[in-house]
Amino acid sequence: MNEELSEIVEFIKELEEEGNMPKNVKAKFQGIVKELKETTEENLSLTINKLLSDLDEISSDANLDQFTRQQIWSISSMLEGI
């Protein structure tokens, strides 16, 4: 895993540990972290596109507060930069 992906994984883990995070969102974050850890250079682009779609879906969750939603958008921007 490259350094950029490691930073994103750490960022997601920190966000996941927040006390007000809905359980369904935590589960999705755990799935995203798993996919990022298992991705290879060959399928990186495909994985990033899938995760961007997943993050977009998560950000539209009505149970999220505005801060968490902004953090998800930040993660999306970080992924787009890879």
C-alpha positions, 0 to 999 in steps of 0.5 A: 500500500502506498503512502497516500492510501495509508494516510487515507486509511488512518483518516478513515479509522479516526473518523470511524472512532467518533462516538456519534457515528451511526453503526451502518456508516462504521460498517461501511468505513470498515469495508472501505478500509479493507478494500484499500488495504487489499488493493493492488496497483493493477486494480487501484483505479477500479477500486478508487472509483468504487470507493468514491461511489460508496463514499457518495452514498454514505455522505447522503445518509440522513443520520450524519452530522455536517462535520462527518459529511465534510470529512467524507468529502475530504476523503473523496478528494484525497482519493481523487488525487491519487 
